[in-house]
Each structure stands twice: as C-alpha cells, then as structure tokens.
Amino acid sequence: TQLLEQSPQFLSIQEGENLTVYCNSSSVFSSLQWYRQEPGEGPVLLVTVVTGGEVKKLKRLTFQFGDARKDSSLHITAAQPGDTGLYLCAGERSNTGKLIFGQGTTLQVKP
Amino acid sequence: DVKVTQSSRYLVKRTGEKVFLECVQDMDHENMFWYRQDPGLGLRLIYFSYDVKMKEKGDIPEGYSVSREKKERFSLILESASTNQTSMYLCASSLVVAGGDEQFFGPGTRLTVL
C-alpha cells in the first residue's frame, strides 16, 4: 500500500516567518499535487509537479519534487495571515489519475 | 466557471438508514471521485468512476456503493449507515485519467450517523 507521510501536522507561526512542509513516501509517484483547503470548502489545487527535481514558484510559495519522485516540499516565505489553512499533498499513482493524500498540515499564521 | 456541487452541506442520519449523497459537475469531466476526510488521516478514496456506468473501488470501499447513470452525476450510497461512517465526504471530478490532472472538489457533506 502506498503511503504519503506529511509533516508537520500542525504549525502555528507569526506573520513574517518562513516555514516548510514535507511529504515523504517510499513509493514513486508519476506526479505530485499540492492543494489548499479553507474551512467549509473543498481543496483547491495550488500546483502540480511532474519531473524529478522540479521546482515551481507561486508568489511566496516554492514547491519542490524530489529527484526520485518520492518526496516533495512546500516552502512559504514571509507567511501572512491569508496563508492560514489546511495544506494537502497528493501523489498520483502510476499515471492512473488516482491520488493518495498526505494527512494534511494545518497552518495558522498570527498577525 | 468550474463547479462541483453536493446535495447537502450537513446531514444527520440514524444507524441502519440508507443514505444517498449526490454530486453534480458541470464541466463535462470524464472522471469523478468520492473521498472521505477525517482529521489526521487526510482524504481517502472510496470509489472512482472513469465513465458512465463504470466504477472502480478505491482504498476504503467497504460499506459504500456508487452509481453513475449520467456523466454529470455521481452518487455515493451508504446501504446501512453506521457510526464509523460519520465523516466529511468530498466529491471531485477531473477531465482526464492521468497526467497530473487537477481534481475539482465540491464543498463537502458533513455526515453524522447517530
């Protein structure tokens, strides 16, 4: 069974701090996605990474896919209260379109 | 604008009842998914449909069934609800089967089984 371990599960930081969220697996994924979910809503896609070693930037968010396509990280620079939410990584299994989700990271950014 | 809608935001049912959760997408997507979301466990795939009348079991199909009679509609059925099925249920759709395609999610149905 493929598993995707996401850490940390909870993070409470002050506005302006940097943070990194990790997703790790022993399995290879054909792609990896990061979603963000706000209370009362479904997850919304932030980014998809496909190639090993790929780095994508979305304003203050930097996403990296590991060289072996088994792990990924999300780095937020100078976090702001608007970044508060649940962040989910999801690995695609063998080009099937089916995703395995990590446990999620609840981020709280205090003003 | 892309939209996935779910029939109810909140639902309270009794143990043993038959429960229907409905999901509709207006994007002409081929694929539809049902997940349940529990704290500390992330989203877990219950069932997946890649075409009308086609379905495939996900990771936790026990106690659930699905129906897809029309392309835009995917229903999740709890034949006899149990308290351990209390959860948030999320429906999603995507255009293609593979290639890292984005999944679009509905707002979720929070089901409580008493």
gemmi code that builds the backbone of each chain (N, CA, C; Angstrom):
import gemmi

chains = {
    "A": [
        ("THR", (0.850, -1.205, 0.000), (0.000, 0.000, 0.000), (0.882, 1.251, 0.000)),
        ("GLN", (0.590, 2.168, -0.911), (1.363, 3.396, -0.949), (0.910, 4.326, 0.162)),
        ("LEU", (1.887, 4.956, 0.813), (1.584, 5.919, 1.857), (2.336, 7.202, 1.579)),
        ("LEU", (1.735, 8.312, 2.020), (2.374, 9.610, 1.878), (2.347, 10.267, 3.249)),
        ("GLU", (3.524, 10.402, 3.855), (3.628, 10.957, 5.190), (3.891, 12.455, 5.097)),
        ("GLN", (2.992, 13.241, 5.703), (3.105, 14.693, 5.632), (3.441, 15.232, 7.018)),
        ("SER", (4.377, 16.178, 7.087), (4.758, 16.755, 8.378), (5.160, 18.220, 8.219)),
        ("PRO", (4.970, 19.028, 9.256), (4.258, 18.676, 10.483), (2.749, 18.686, 10.252)),
        ("GLN", (1.987, 18.171, 11.180), (0.531, 18.169, 11.027), (-0.068, 19.493, 11.484)),
        ("PHE", (0.604, 20.171, 12.398), (0.128, 21.476, 12.864), (1.289, 22.447, 12.916)),
        ("LEU", (1.013, 23.680, 12.539), (2.040, 24.709, 12.559), (1.371, 26.034, 12.886)),
        ("SER", (1.859, 26.675, 13.957), (1.346, 27.976, 14.332), (2.520, 28.936, 14.403)),
        ("ILE", (2.515, 29.949, 13.534), (3.665, 30.847, 13.447), (3.195, 32.297, 13.406)),
        ("GLN", (4.153, 33.207, 13.565), (3.854, 34.627, 13.485), (3.999, 35.105, 12.035)),
        ("GLU", (3.249, 36.120, 11.728), (3.354, 36.751, 10.412), (4.806, 37.139, 10.137)),
        ("GLY", (5.268, 36.847, 8.917), (6.629, 37.198, 8.533), (7.616, 36.049, 8.634)),
        ("GLU", (7.260, 34.998, 9.352), (8.157, 33.842, 9.478), (8.108, 32.977, 8.222)),
        ("ASN", (9.151, 32.171, 8.071), (9.204, 31.197, 6.969), (8.847, 29.819, 7.503)),
        ("LEU", (8.380, 28.948, 6.614), (8.053, 27.595, 7.047), (8.204, 26.632, 5.886)),
        ("THR", (8.377, 25.352, 6.232), (8.456, 24.294, 5.219), (7.597, 23.117, 5.656)),
        ("VAL", (6.834, 22.591, 4.715), (6.020, 21.393, 4.923), (6.587, 20.290, 4.043)),
        ("TYR", (6.648, 19.074, 4.600), (7.267, 17.966, 3.887), (6.266, 16.847, 3.618)),
        ("CYS", (6.443, 16.203, 2.466), (5.697, 14.988, 2.143), (6.686, 13.935, 1.705)),
        ("ASN", (6.639, 12.774, 2.349), (7.606, 11.721, 2.068), (6.933, 10.380, 1.860)),
        ("SER", (7.510, 9.599, 0.956), (6.973, 8.278, 0.683), (8.116, 7.353, 0.270)),
        ("SER", (7.881, 6.057, 0.387), (8.837, 5.082, -0.133), (8.469, 4.696, -1.566)),
        ("SER", (7.349, 5.234, -2.035), (6.865, 4.905, -3.379), (7.141, 6.041, -4.348)),
        ("VAL", (7.243, 5.684, -5.611), (7.431, 6.667, -6.674), (6.065, 7.107, -7.187)),
        ("PHE", (5.912, 8.399, -7.398), (4.666, 8.928, -7.941), (4.900, 9.502, -9.338)),
        ("SER", (3.906, 9.391, -10.194), (4.037, 9.944, -11.541), (3.887, 11.468, -11.523)),
        ("SER", (3.212, 11.998, -10.530), (3.149, 13.443, -10.331), (2.754, 13.698, -8.885)),
        ("LEU", (2.934, 14.914, -8.448), (2.546, 15.259, -7.084), (1.871, 16.623, -7.097)),
        ("GLN", (0.770, 16.698, -6.376), (0.000, 17.930, -6.338), (-0.051, 18.459, -4.907)),
        ("TRP", (-0.181, 19.775, -4.806), (-0.415, 20.428, -3.520), (-1.746, 21.158, -3.614)),
        ("TYR", (-2.585, 20.927, -2.604), (-3.878, 21.583, -2.511), (-3.930, 22.397, -1.220)),
        ("ARG", (-4.801, 23.405, -1.245), (-5.084, 24.181, -0.037), (-6.593, 24.159, 0.203)),
        ("GLN", (-6.966, 23.943, 1.457), (-8.387, 23.851, 1.799), (-8.699, 24.836, 2.913)),
        ("GLU", (-9.764, 25.600, 2.725), (-10.225, 26.525, 3.748), (-11.495, 25.948, 4.390)),
        ("PRO", (-11.785, 26.354, 5.606), (-12.953, 25.782, 6.318), (-14.237, 25.900, 5.508)),
        ("GLY", (-14.983, 24.804, 5.433), (-16.261, 24.810, 4.734), (-16.163, 24.700, 3.225)),
        ("GLU", (-14.956, 24.501, 2.725), (-14.778, 24.390, 1.281), (-13.967, 23.147, 0.937)),
        ("GLY", (-14.026, 22.762, -0.339), (-13.194, 21.663, -0.793), (-11.788, 22.134, -1.101)),
        ("PRO", (-10.835, 21.205, -1.202), (-9.456, 21.580, -1.553), (-9.392, 22.222, -2.935)),
        ("VAL", (-8.434, 23.138, -3.082), (-8.203, 23.812, -4.358), (-6.741, 23.612, -4.737)),
        ("LEU", (-6.512, 23.251, -5.987), (-5.154, 22.959, -6.442), (-4.280, 24.211, -6.422)),
        ("LEU", (-3.066, 24.053, -5.848), (-2.058, 25.120, -5.907), (-1.086, 24.868, -7.054)),
        ("VAL", (-0.578, 23.633, -7.134), (0.452, 23.343, -8.130), (0.531, 21.844, -8.381)),
        ("THR", (1.012, 21.478, -9.564), (1.339, 20.091, -9.897), (2.804, 20.050, -10.320)),
        ("VAL", (3.562, 19.121, -9.760), (4.932, 18.894, -10.196), (5.029, 17.492, -10.773)),
        ("VAL", (5.768, 17.380, -11.867), (5.766, 16.133, -12.625), (7.174, 15.531, -12.766)),
        ("THR", (8.162, 16.382, -12.923), (9.516, 15.912, -13.210), (10.356, 15.876, -11.937)),
        ("GLY", (11.133, 14.828, -11.745), (12.027, 14.737, -10.592), (12.954, 15.932, -10.544)),
        ("GLY", (13.074, 16.570, -9.363), (13.915, 17.744, -9.205), (13.242, 19.054, -9.567)),
        ("GLU", (12.020, 18.974, -10.034), (11.316, 20.183, -10.486), (11.037, 21.137, -9.326)),
        ("VAL", (11.211, 22.418, -9.590), (10.888, 23.465, -8.621), (9.910, 24.426, -9.274)),
        ("LYS", (8.820, 24.717, -8.565), (7.849, 25.698, -9.070), (7.615, 26.744, -8.000)),
        ("LYS", (7.446, 27.999, -8.465), (7.188, 29.082, -7.527), (5.851, 29.724, -7.841)),
        ("LEU", (5.129, 30.020, -6.749), (3.842, 30.687, -6.853), (3.879, 31.806, -5.827)),
        ("LYS", (4.314, 32.992, -6.285), (4.494, 34.148, -5.398), (5.437, 33.768, -4.254)),
        ("ARG", (4.960, 33.710, -3.026), (5.831, 33.405, -1.879), (5.922, 31.909, -1.582)),
        ("LEU", (5.289, 31.092, -2.393), (5.290, 29.644, -2.177), (6.242, 28.990, -3.170)),
        ("THR", (7.097, 28.097, -2.668), (8.023, 27.349, -3.514), (7.785, 25.862, -3.300)),
        ("PHE", (7.566, 25.144, -4.388), (7.279, 23.720, -4.354), (8.435, 22.980, -5.020)),
        ("GLN", (8.822, 21.858, -4.401), (9.897, 21.064, -4.983), (9.500, 19.596, -5.008)),
        ("PHE", (9.816, 18.922, -6.107), (9.593, 17.488, -6.243), (10.959, 16.821, -6.145)),
        ("GLY", (11.087, 15.808, -5.304), (12.365, 15.148, -5.119), (12.880, 14.505, -6.403)),
        ("ASP", (14.188, 14.354, -6.478), (14.805, 13.782, -7.678), (14.242, 12.412, -8.021)),
        ("ALA", (13.972, 11.613, -6.995), (13.467, 10.254, -7.208), (11.943, 10.209, -7.286)),
        ("ARG", (11.304, 11.341, -7.239), (9.832, 11.485, -7.297), (9.137, 10.707, -6.180)),
        ("LYS", (9.787, 10.709, -4.989), (9.172, 10.056, -3.838), (8.796, 11.060, -2.749)),
        ("ASP", (9.267, 12.292, -2.875), (9.017, 13.256, -1.817), (8.870, 14.659, -2.401)),
        ("SER", (8.297, 15.542, -1.587), (8.075, 16.905, -2.043), (8.067, 17.841, -0.849)),
        ("SER", (8.297, 19.100, -1.097), (8.238, 20.087, -0.022), (7.554, 21.346, -0.519)),
        ("LEU", (6.956, 22.036, 0.447), (6.326, 23.339, 0.201), (6.973, 24.324, 1.169)),
        ("HIS", (7.564, 25.367, 0.631), (8.198, 26.391, 1.459), (7.449, 27.699, 1.270)),
        ("ILE", (7.064, 28.315, 2.390), (6.399, 29.625, 2.337), (7.334, 30.656, 2.956)),
        ("THR", (7.583, 31.701, 2.226), (8.433, 32.795, 2.696), (7.571, 33.931, 3.222)),
        ("ALA", (7.955, 34.454, 4.355), (7.250, 35.614, 4.940), (5.745, 35.365, 4.997)),
        ("ALA", (5.360, 34.347, 5.759), (3.954, 33.945, 5.832), (3.058, 35.102, 6.268)),
        ("GLN", (1.841, 35.099, 5.751), (0.863, 36.118, 6.069), (-0.420, 35.464, 6.584)),
        ("PRO", (-1.232, 36.187, 7.342), (-2.478, 35.591, 7.867), (-3.350, 34.962, 6.771)),
        ("GLY", (-3.307, 35.497, 5.585), (-4.076, 34.934, 4.474), (-3.597, 33.564, 4.029)),
        ("ASP", (-2.425, 33.138, 4.492), (-1.914, 31.798, 4.167), (-2.510, 30.735, 5.082)),
        ("THR", (-3.217, 31.141, 6.114), (-3.836, 30.197, 7.060), (-4.754, 29.237, 6.316)),
        ("GLY", (-4.637, 27.956, 6.647), (-5.483, 26.946, 6.005), (-4.885, 25.571, 6.159)),
        ("LEU", (-5.532, 24.603, 5.524), (-5.058, 23.219, 5.536), (-4.363, 22.941, 4.202)),
        ("TYR", (-3.117, 22.512, 4.265), (-2.334, 22.199, 3.068), (-2.226, 20.688, 2.929)),
        ("LEU", (-2.526, 20.211, 1.737), (-2.550, 18.776, 1.465), (-1.648, 18.457, 0.288)),
        ("CYS", (-0.783, 17.462, 0.462), (-0.046, 16.958, -0.699), (-0.756, 15.702, -1.185)),
        ("ALA", (-0.631, 15.419, -2.472), (-1.302, 14.259, -3.059), (-0.440, 13.708, -4.176)),
        ("GLY", (-0.103, 12.421, -4.073), (0.699, 11.778, -5.101), (-0.175, 10.976, -6.045)),
        ("GLU", (0.128, 11.079, -7.322), (-0.636, 10.329, -8.320), (-0.008, 8.948, -8.502)),
        ("ARG", (-0.855, 7.939, -8.454), (-0.362, 6.568, -8.560), (-0.242, 6.155, -10.023)),
        ("SER", (0.991, 5.879, -10.440), (1.264, 5.214, -11.719), (0.432, 5.727, -12.881)),
        ("ASN", (0.317, 7.050, -12.995), (-0.387, 7.627, -14.137), (-1.846, 7.166, -14.264)),
        ("THR", (-2.495, 6.927, -13.145), (-3.876, 6.446, -13.159), (-4.890, 7.559, -12.936)),
        ("GLY", (-4.421, 8.726, -12.515), (-5.342, 9.798, -12.150), (-5.842, 9.679, -10.730)),
        ("LYS", (-5.526, 8.572, -10.070), (-5.961, 8.383, -8.683), (-4.875, 8.919, -7.744)),
        ("LEU", (-5.321, 9.635, -6.714), (-4.393, 10.309, -5.811), (-4.369, 9.651, -4.444)),
        ("ILE", (-3.183, 9.674, -3.831), (-3.036, 9.342, -2.411), (-2.701, 10.643, -1.706)),
        ("PHE", (-3.463, 10.958, -0.670), (-3.258, 12.215, 0.043), (-2.449, 12.000, 1.317)),
        ("GLY", (-1.627, 13.004, 1.631), (-0.998, 13.050, 2.941), (-2.029, 13.435, 3.993)),
        ("GLN", (-1.595, 13.417, 5.255), (-2.532, 13.669, 6.361), (-2.963, 15.128, 6.441)),
        ("GLY", (-2.207, 16.009, 5.813), (-2.533, 17.428, 5.844), (-1.730, 18.178, 6.898)),
        ("THR", (-1.478, 19.452, 6.627), (-0.809, 20.349, 7.585), (-1.717, 21.545, 7.818)),
        ("THR", (-2.144, 21.703, 9.066), (-2.963, 22.858, 9.425), (-2.032, 24.003, 9.801)),
        ("LEU", (-2.076, 25.068, 9.010), (-1.203, 26.222, 9.227), (-2.014, 27.388, 9.770)),
        ("GLN", (-1.531, 27.948, 10.862), (-2.127, 29.170, 11.407), (-1.056, 30.245, 11.438)),
        ("VAL", (-1.327, 31.356, 10.779), (-0.394, 32.475, 10.770), (-1.023, 33.617, 11.556)),
        ("LYS", (-0.391, 33.974, 12.665), (-0.952, 35.010, 13.554), (-0.404, 36.378, 13.168)),
        ("PRO", (-1.284, 37.391, 13.196), (-0.836, 38.745, 12.835), (0.109, 39.313, 13.900)),
    ],
    "B": [
        ("ASP", (-17.365, 29.102, -15.240), (-16.550, 28.748, -14.081), (-16.850, 27.298, -13.678)),
        ("VAL", (-15.785, 26.590, -13.350), (-15.871, 25.184, -12.972), (-16.672, 25.017, -11.698)),
        ("LYS", (-17.558, 24.011, -11.692), (-18.330, 23.851, -10.476), (-18.676, 22.395, -10.194)),
        ("VAL", (-18.455, 22.004, -8.932), (-18.897, 20.716, -8.424), (-19.813, 21.008, -7.239)),
        ("THR", (-21.028, 20.500, -7.306), (-21.970, 20.757, -6.226), (-22.347, 19.444, -5.553)),
        ("GLN", (-22.592, 19.531, -4.261), (-23.022, 18.382, -3.487), (-24.382, 18.699, -2.879)),
        ("SER", (-25.233, 17.692, -2.795), (-26.648, 17.914, -2.490), (-26.887, 18.519, -1.118)),
        ("SER", (-26.066, 18.155, -0.136), (-26.282, 18.663, 1.216), (-24.951, 19.094, 1.825)),
        ("ARG", (-24.961, 20.130, 2.631), (-23.745, 20.510, 3.367), (-23.653, 19.751, 4.683)),
        ("TYR", (-24.834, 19.515, 5.300), (-24.894, 18.789, 6.564), (-26.019, 17.769, 6.482)),
        ("LEU", (-25.749, 16.604, 7.090), (-26.742, 15.528, 7.070), (-26.623, 14.763, 8.379)),
        ("VAL", (-27.762, 14.486, 9.008), (-27.780, 13.676, 10.224), (-28.681, 12.486, 9.972)),
        ("LYS", (-28.155, 11.291, 10.152), (-28.912, 10.064, 9.914), (-28.779, 9.122, 11.108)),
        ("ARG", (-29.648, 8.150, 11.139), (-29.603, 7.159, 12.218), (-28.936, 5.880, 11.726)),
        ("THR", (-28.345, 5.165, 12.649), (-27.724, 3.880, 12.347), (-28.714, 2.975, 11.625)),
        ("GLY", (-28.239, 2.345, 10.535), (-29.078, 1.430, 9.781), (-29.823, 2.068, 8.624)),
        ("GLU", (-29.886, 3.378, 8.574), (-30.582, 4.050, 7.479), (-29.781, 3.934, 6.192)),
        ("LYS", (-30.467, 3.996, 5.058), (-29.818, 4.062, 3.754), (-29.622, 5.537, 3.422)),
        ("VAL", (-28.392, 5.894, 3.039), (-28.056, 7.298, 2.834), (-27.561, 7.503, 1.405)),
        ("PHE", (-28.062, 8.544, 0.775), (-27.630, 8.895, -0.579), (-26.942, 10.258, -0.541)),
        ("LEU", (-25.720, 10.310, -1.065), (-25.019, 11.581, -1.225), (-24.865, 11.814, -2.725)),
        ("GLU", (-25.324, 12.987, -3.168), (-25.328, 13.290, -4.601), (-24.264, 14.322, -4.941)),
        ("CYS", (-23.683, 14.159, -6.114), (-22.664, 15.094, -6.591), (-22.915, 15.365, -8.068)),
        ("VAL", (-22.856, 16.631, -8.450), (-23.059, 17.025, -9.839), (-21.931, 17.952, -10.273)),
        ("GLN", (-21.384, 17.687, -11.476), (-20.366, 18.583, -12.028), (-20.838, 19.099, -13.389)),
        ("ASP", (-20.467, 20.360, -13.660), (-20.949, 20.996, -14.886), (-19.828, 21.210, -15.894)),
        ("MET", (-18.748, 20.417, -15.790), (-17.565, 20.641, -16.615), (-17.378, 19.582, -17.693)),
        ("ASP", (-18.346, 18.666, -17.826), (-18.240, 17.575, -18.794), (-17.006, 16.710, -18.551)),
        ("HIS", (-16.639, 16.552, -17.281), (-15.473, 15.740, -16.926), (-15.788, 14.263, -17.009)),
        ("GLU", (-14.756, 13.497, -17.428), (-14.930, 12.051, -17.525), (-14.904, 11.386, -16.149)),
        ("ASN", (-14.004, 11.864, -15.290), (-13.725, 11.167, -14.045), (-14.383, 11.834, -12.854)),
        ("MET", (-14.919, 10.999, -11.974), (-15.469, 11.521, -10.732), (-15.029, 10.628, -9.581)),
        ("PHE", (-14.903, 11.238, -8.409), (-14.335, 10.569, -7.244), (-15.174, 10.867, -6.008)),
        ("TRP", (-15.192, 9.908, -5.096), (-15.714, 10.148, -3.755), (-14.610, 9.857, -2.743)),
        ("TYR", (-14.399, 10.825, -1.837), (-13.435, 10.692, -0.748), (-14.155, 10.907, 0.577)),
        ("ARG", (-13.541, 10.382, 1.639), (-13.932, 10.830, 2.964), (-12.701, 11.469, 3.609)),
        ("GLN", (-12.969, 12.496, 4.416), (-11.896, 13.251, 5.054), (-12.076, 13.195, 6.558)),
        ("ASP", (-11.079, 12.681, 7.237), (-11.088, 12.582, 8.694), (-9.826, 13.227, 9.252)),
        ("PRO", (-9.938, 13.905, 10.398), (-8.769, 14.584, 10.979), (-7.592, 13.630, 11.166)),
        ("GLY", (-6.422, 14.066, 10.731), (-5.225, 13.256, 10.900), (-5.055, 12.152, 9.874)),
        ("LEU", (-6.060, 11.979, 9.010), (-5.987, 10.907, 8.003), (-5.992, 11.447, 6.582)),
        ("GLY", (-6.190, 12.730, 6.416), (-6.243, 13.287, 5.070), (-7.490, 12.830, 4.339)),
        ("LEU", (-7.421, 12.774, 3.014), (-8.531, 12.311, 2.184), (-8.251, 10.870, 1.762)),
        ("ARG", (-9.270, 10.030, 1.865), (-9.123, 8.642, 1.451), (-10.151, 8.339, 0.370)),
        ("LEU", (-9.692, 7.691, -0.700), (-10.540, 7.425, -1.848), (-11.480, 6.261, -1.574)),
        ("ILE", (-12.772, 6.506, -1.782), (-13.777, 5.460, -1.564), (-14.077, 4.743, -2.878)),
        ("TYR", (-14.459, 5.520, -3.879), (-14.764, 4.980, -5.210), (-14.378, 5.993, -6.266)),
        ("PHE", (-14.208, 5.492, -7.456), (-13.773, 6.286, -8.595), (-14.576, 5.826, -9.816)),
        ("SER", (-14.985, 6.780, -10.665), (-15.690, 6.428, -11.892), (-15.020, 7.137, -13.057)),
        ("TYR", (-14.672, 6.384, -14.100), (-13.984, 6.982, -15.247), (-14.904, 7.110, -16.468)),
        ("ASP", (-16.155, 6.707, -16.311), (-17.102, 6.829, -17.412), (-18.492, 6.497, -16.858)),
        ("VAL", (-19.506, 6.822, -17.626), (-20.866, 6.486, -17.197), (-20.966, 4.970, -17.004)),
        ("LYS", (-21.573, 4.590, -15.904), (-21.800, 3.192, -15.533), (-20.507, 2.427, -15.214)),
        ("MET", (-19.364, 3.098, -15.251), (-18.095, 2.441, -14.909), (-17.661, 2.915, -13.536)),
        ("LYS", (-17.194, 1.994, -12.711), (-16.747, 2.352, -11.382), (-15.596, 1.450, -10.981)),
        ("GLU", (-14.813, 1.946, -10.045), (-13.674, 1.193, -9.554), (-13.533, 1.453, -8.061)),
        ("LYS", (-13.242, 0.430, -7.294), (-13.071, 0.593, -5.860), (-11.812, 1.399, -5.570)),
        ("GLY", (-11.921, 2.215, -4.537), (-10.756, 2.935, -4.047), (-10.116, 2.179, -2.904)),
        ("ASP", (-9.603, 2.918, -1.939), (-8.884, 2.308, -0.817), (-9.792, 1.831, 0.311)),
        ("ILE", (-10.968, 2.433, 0.441), (-11.861, 2.085, 1.557), (-13.300, 1.936, 1.073)),
        ("PRO", (-13.606, 0.970, 0.188), (-14.957, 0.854, -0.370), (-15.966, 0.137, 0.528)),
        ("GLU", (-15.486, -0.505, 1.596), (-16.384, -1.335, 2.410), (-17.493, -0.484, 3.022)),
        ("GLY", (-18.737, -0.952, 2.856), (-19.881, -0.238, 3.418), (-20.471, 0.825, 2.495)),
        ("TYR", (-19.853, 0.985, 1.315), (-20.300, 2.001, 0.361), (-20.560, 1.372, -1.002)),
        ("SER", (-21.433, 1.993, -1.773), (-21.581, 1.688, -3.184), (-21.778, 3.005, -3.922)),
        ("VAL", (-21.702, 2.956, -5.252), (-21.839, 4.177, -6.041), (-22.710, 3.905, -7.258)),
        ("SER", (-23.163, 5.005, -7.845), (-23.962, 4.922, -9.061), (-23.612, 6.095, -9.955)),
        ("ARG", (-23.411, 5.791, -11.252), (-23.176, 6.867, -12.209), (-23.968, 6.543, -13.478)),
        ("GLU", (-25.202, 7.026, -13.501), (-26.105, 6.793, -14.627), (-25.963, 7.873, -15.697)),
        ("LYS", (-25.535, 9.054, -15.284), (-25.309, 10.152, -16.223), (-23.908, 10.707, -15.981)),
        ("LYS", (-23.316, 11.270, -17.019), (-21.928, 11.728, -16.945), (-21.726, 12.757, -15.850)),
        ("GLU", (-22.695, 13.627, -15.646), (-22.502, 14.732, -14.720), (-22.798, 14.379, -13.261)),
        ("ARG", (-23.354, 13.211, -13.008), (-23.837, 12.899, -11.666), (-23.210, 11.622, -11.124)),
        ("PHE", (-22.719, 11.700, -9.882), (-22.085, 10.547, -9.245), (-22.629, 10.466, -7.825)),
        ("SER", (-23.256, 9.351, -7.501), (-23.903, 9.207, -6.197), (-23.146, 8.225, -5.329)),
        ("LEU", (-23.045, 8.546, -4.069), (-22.456, 7.645, -3.063), (-23.587, 7.141, -2.183)),
        ("ILE", (-23.615, 5.820, -1.985), (-24.698, 5.209, -1.220), (-24.122, 4.470, -0.024)),
        ("LEU", (-24.674, 4.765, 1.131), (-24.369, 4.007, 2.333), (-25.560, 3.099, 2.567)),
        ("GLU", (-25.388, 1.799, 2.306), (-26.519, 0.874, 2.336), (-27.149, 0.793, 3.720)),
        ("SER", (-26.328, 0.793, 4.754), (-26.819, 0.722, 6.134), (-25.827, 1.514, 6.984)),
        ("ALA", (-26.169, 2.763, 7.209), (-25.211, 3.673, 7.843), (-24.799, 3.189, 9.227)),
        ("SER", (-23.522, 3.388, 9.528), (-23.011, 3.047, 10.859), (-22.277, 4.260, 11.424)),
        ("THR", (-22.098, 4.262, 12.739), (-21.495, 5.431, 13.393), (-20.076, 5.693, 12.904)),
        ("ASN", (-19.363, 4.641, 12.478), (-17.986, 4.859, 11.998), (-17.943, 5.455, 10.590)),
        ("GLN", (-19.116, 5.711, 10.020), (-19.177, 6.415, 8.743), (-19.458, 7.910, 8.925)),
        ("THR", (-19.503, 8.350, 10.166), (-19.566, 9.779, 10.444), (-18.273, 10.413, 9.951)),
        ("SER", (-18.413, 11.386, 9.038), (-17.218, 11.941, 8.408), (-17.620, 13.095, 7.489)),
        ("MET", (-16.587, 13.742, 6.913), (-16.798, 14.706, 5.841), (-16.607, 13.961, 4.525)),
        ("TYR", (-17.577, 14.077, 3.623), (-17.497, 13.403, 2.326), (-17.304, 14.450, 1.230)),
        ("LEU", (-16.274, 14.232, 0.428), (-15.929, 15.153, -0.640), (-16.029, 14.460, -1.985)),
        ("CYS", (-16.677, 15.139, -2.929), (-16.767, 14.671, -4.296), (-15.801, 15.498, -5.142)),
        ("ALA", (-15.215, 14.877, -6.167), (-14.305, 15.608, -7.050), (-14.477, 15.107, -8.469)),
        ("SER", (-14.036, 15.919, -9.422), (-14.040, 15.488, -10.816), (-12.763, 15.948, -11.491)),
        ("SER", (-12.382, 15.249, -12.574), (-11.222, 15.663, -13.365), (-11.474, 15.311, -14.815)),
        ("LEU", (-10.747, 15.999, -15.694), (-11.011, 15.869, -17.121), (-10.440, 14.582, -17.701)),
        ("VAL", (-9.191, 14.293, -17.385), (-8.524, 13.136, -17.991), (-8.097, 12.147, -16.918)),
        ("VAL", (-7.751, 10.961, -17.342), (-7.434, 9.891, -16.401), (-6.089, 10.102, -15.735)),
        ("ALA", (-5.113, 10.601, -16.450), (-3.763, 10.632, -15.899), (-3.055, 11.907, -16.312)),
        ("GLY", (-1.822, 12.016, -15.906), (-1.003, 13.164, -16.293), (-1.065, 14.309, -15.326)),
        ("GLY", (-1.380, 13.988, -14.061), (-1.385, 15.039, -13.057), (-2.512, 16.019, -13.218)),
        ("ASP", (-3.625, 15.558, -13.750), (-4.732, 16.475, -13.993), (-5.356, 16.953, -12.685)),
        ("GLU", (-5.767, 18.197, -12.679), (-6.361, 18.799, -11.493), (-7.681, 18.142, -11.153)),
        ("GLN", (-7.892, 17.914, -9.871), (-9.209, 17.475, -9.407), (-9.928, 18.688, -8.827)),
        ("PHE", (-11.179, 18.843, -9.211), (-12.021, 19.930, -8.721), (-12.973, 19.346, -7.687)),
        ("PHE", (-12.986, 19.964, -6.529), (-13.743, 19.432, -5.405), (-15.017, 20.226, -5.138)),
        ("GLY", (-16.027, 19.507, -4.652), (-17.204, 20.159, -4.114), (-16.927, 20.640, -2.694)),
        ("PRO", (-17.904, 21.323, -2.073), (-17.693, 21.888, -0.736), (-17.766, 20.866, 0.387)),
        ("GLY", (-18.230, 19.655, 0.071), (-18.275, 18.618, 1.093), (-19.643, 18.472, 1.748)),
        ("THR", (-19.927, 17.264, 2.215), (-21.116, 16.977, 3.025), (-20.641, 16.410, 4.340)),
        ("ARG", (-20.993, 17.094, 5.425), (-20.632, 16.577, 6.747), (-21.764, 15.683, 7.220)),
        ("LEU", (-21.496, 14.389, 7.275), (-22.491, 13.387, 7.665), (-22.253, 12.948, 9.098)),
        ("THR", (-23.310, 12.985, 9.880), (-23.275, 12.464, 11.244), (-24.252, 11.307, 11.323)),
        ("VAL", (-23.772, 10.151, 11.788), (-24.619, 8.983, 11.967), (-24.765, 8.730, 13.459)),
        ("LEU", (-26.019, 8.794, 13.921), (-26.269, 8.662, 15.371), (-26.653, 7.229, 15.736)),
    ],
}
model = gemmi.Model(1)
for chain_id, residues in chains.items():
    chain = gemmi.Chain(chain_id)
    for i, (resn, *xyz) in enumerate(residues, 1):
        res = gemmi.Residue()
        res.name, res.seqid = resn, gemmi.SeqId(i, " ")
        for name, pos in zip(("N", "CA", "C"), xyz):
            atom = gemmi.Atom()
            atom.name, atom.element = name, gemmi.Element(name[0])
            atom.pos, atom.b_iso = gemmi.Position(*pos), 0.0
            res.add_atom(atom)
        chain.add_residue(res)
    model.add_chain(chain)
structure = gemmi.Structure()
structure.add_model(model)
structure.setup_entities()
